Amino acid sequence: MDKIYQNLQTPEWWFTGVFFILFGLFLGWGVKKIPSIFKKFFRWSKYRNLKFVKTKRWCLASIQREIAKAQARFIIFALSFFSFLGWLAYEPIVDVFETSTIAGIIISSPIYILQMIWMRQSSKVDSLILYRGKLRKTRNRIQ
């Protein structure tokens, strides 16, 4: 009984108890809310992509421009990748990678960013071409 009385008088015990109660409540809230947040984000992303396709699919010049943007972004990615490979031939850069993996990832992060930009543009072009082929052609009715 004395141990319980001593625990009730120490602020560390109260902090630990309150902290884990709040952590449990936050964890329960997160388990309920995070799936719906992801669902909303993916629905919004799909809506934005379909809206983009709907506005661009009729104009062939817009489609060609999007294709050219995707190709240009691929060229920028490829040039940066090969320049980075050439840069790795220097001894000081190799030493940075050997001493710290995190520093190596930070140094090489522009390549990953450029790849994601290129892949996103390429997927836009793919969906644009896909939906361009799905256009319904109706015949003119003479009345």
C-alpha positions in Angstrom: 0.0 0.0 0.0 2.9 2.3 0.7 4.3 1.8 -2.8 1.0 2.9 -4.3 0.9 5.9 -2.1 4.4 6.8 -3.1 3.6 6.4 -6.8 0.6 8.7 -6.5 2.9 11.4 -5.0 5.6 11.3 -7.7 5.1 13.4 -10.9 7.1 10.9 -13.0 4.5 8.2 -12.4 1.6 10.6 -13.3 3.4 11.7 -16.4 4.1 8.1 -17.5 0.4 7.1 -16.9 -1.0 10.2 -18.7 1.5 9.9 -21.5 0.5 6.3 -22.3 -3.2 7.0 -22.0 -2.9 9.9 -24.5 -0.7 7.8 -26.7 -3.3 5.0 -26.8 -6.0 7.5 -27.6 -4.0 9.0 -30.4 -3.1 5.6 -31.8 -6.8 4.6 -31.7 -7.7 7.9 -33.5 -5.0 7.2 -36.1 -6.2 3.7 -36.8 -9.6 5.0 -37.5 -8.7 8.2 -39.5 -5.6 7.3 -41.5 -7.3 4.9 -44.0 -10.0 7.5 -44.8 -7.3 10.2 -45.3 -5.5 7.9 -47.7 -8.7 7.1 -49.5 -9.6 10.8 -49.9 -6.1 11.5 -51.1 -6.2 8.8 -53.8 -9.7 9.7 -54.9 -8.6 13.4 -55.2 -5.5 12.3 -57.1 -7.6 10.2 -59.5 -10.1 13.0 -60.0 -7.3 15.5 -60.8 -5.8 13.1 -63.3 -9.1 12.4 -65.0 -9.8 16.1 -65.1 -6.4 16.7 -66.8 -7.1 14.0 -69.3 -10.6 15.3 -70.1 -9.3 18.8 -70.9 -6.3 17.6 -73.0 -7.5 14.6 -74.9 -9.2 16.5 -77.7 -6.3 18.6 -78.8 -3.5 16.8 -80.6 -1.1 19.7 -80.0 -1.6 19.3 -76.3 -1.0 15.6 -76.5 2.2 16.2 -78.5 3.3 18.8 -75.9 2.8 16.4 -73.1 4.8 13.7 -74.9 7.6 16.2 -75.6 7.6 17.2 -71.9 7.9 13.5 -70.9 10.8 13.0 -73.3 12.6 16.1 -72.1 12.3 15.0 -68.5 13.7 11.6 -69.4 16.7 13.3 -71.1 17.3 15.4 -68.0 17.0 12.4 -65.8 19.4 10.4 -68.0 22.0 13.2 -68.2 21.9 13.7 -64.4 22.2 9.9 -63.8 25.2 9.5 -66.1 26.9 12.6 -64.8 26.4 11.3 -61.3 28.0 8.0 -62.4 31.0 9.9 -63.7 31.1 11.9 -60.5 31.4 8.7 -58.6 34.8 8.0 -60.2 36.4 10.7 -58.0 37.9 9.5 -54.8 36.4 12.1 -52.4 32.9 11.3 -53.4 33.5 7.6 -52.9 34.8 8.3 -49.4 31.6 10.2 -48.5 29.6 7.1 -49.5 31.8 4.8 -47.5 31.8 6.9 -44.3 28.0 7.7 -44.2 25.2 6.0 -46.1 22.8 8.8 -45.2 25.2 11.4 -46.7 25.4 9.3 -49.9 21.6 9.1 -50.1 21.3 12.9 -49.7 24.0 13.5 -52.3 22.2 11.1 -54.8 18.6 12.4 -53.9 18.4 14.7 -57.0 18.5 11.6 -59.2 15.6 10.0 -57.3 13.6 13.2 -57.5 14.2 13.6 -61.2 13.2 10.0 -61.8 9.9 10.5 -59.9 9.2 13.7 -61.9 9.8 11.8 -65.2 7.8 8.8 -64.2 4.8 11.0 -63.2 4.9 12.8 -66.5 5.2 9.5 -68.4 2.2 8.1 -66.6 0.2 11.2 -67.5 1.1 10.7 -71.2 0.2 7.0 -71.0 -3.3 7.8 -69.5 -3.8 10.6 -72.0 -3.1 8.3 -74.9 -5.2 5.6 -73.4 -8.2 7.8 -73.0 -7.7 9.4 -76.4 -8.2 5.9 -77.9 -11.5 5.6 -75.9 -13.2 8.5 -77.5 -16.6 7.6 -78.7 -17.3 8.3 -82.4 -20.9 8.9 -83.2 -22.2 9.2 -86.7 -24.1 12.2 -87.9 -27.8 11.5 -88.4 -29.5 13.3 -91.2 -33.0 14.2 -90.4 
